[in-house]
Amino acid sequence: MTTPTGPEPGTHNPDNYCYRHPDRQSFVLCQRCGRTVCGECQTPAPVGVRCPQCMAADRASVPKRRRVATDAPKVTYALMIICAVVYAAQWVTQYFNVPIIDALGVYHPGYTDLQHGVYEPWRMLTSVFLHGSPLHLAFNVLTLWIFGRALEPLFGRLRFALLFLTAGLGGSLAVALISPNIWVVGASGAVFGLFGAWFVVLRRMKADMTPMLVLIGINVVVAFLNEGIAWEAHLGGLVVGALCGWLILRDHDKAFKTRASVWAMIAIAIGCVVLATAVGALR
């Protein structure tokens, strides 16, 4: 992106006339480039105002949403429904005292330890769709709905689905690396992956990062204060999600004419399973 030329920000324009309308006197300067702008040419910014040329440069650097067959974020809704249906199945089987869903789906690092005797690496992913309580489910589904509607149209369905699933695996890997003796369920790691990806998008847009940092900070504090929350999965999902978001934006820069991010995310997903297995073997 090229930076518009003009007077140094904060300097005084001796003419005090709008650079686009020489007949209009003004004493307001563009916060970014320092040009004098009249009322018609001013666009409010988080700090001060900006001129039309700086606004055009900002818009050129913002990732554009991809065109999909419909605006409905179908993958987001599908993931929400899967989480809800699986939790309903959990509740029913627990009610009849046959919690087969929990028994087959929860993840413990021992299931990716070849020395454990039962090697079931798919639990790193199936555990993402199980939840421990209605509140746990509600938080993750609501957050998925909020961020999925923003990210899926931007990234496309395939890349968004891979982002969610790979971040979930990243959360399970972090549990295997940091806390090998705990059991985990929930989409929180995958949801934090959406946080990480959105953080990368905001940085690309040069947007105000404060609200996102506050949101992540609150969740981190809550996770550390509550012993029942696997903060390790949150951390792993956040890191992997940010990495996936960065990879997807690289594809965006090439108008999605390459699927490099798709193959990279598949490789990362496989790498999470392999690394969790290796950690178990070395422990």
Summary of the structure (lengths in Angstrom):
residues: 283
radius of gyration: 23.7
end to end distance: 48.6
largest distance: 82.9
contacts: 932
relative contact order: 0.12
helix: 63%
strand: 4%
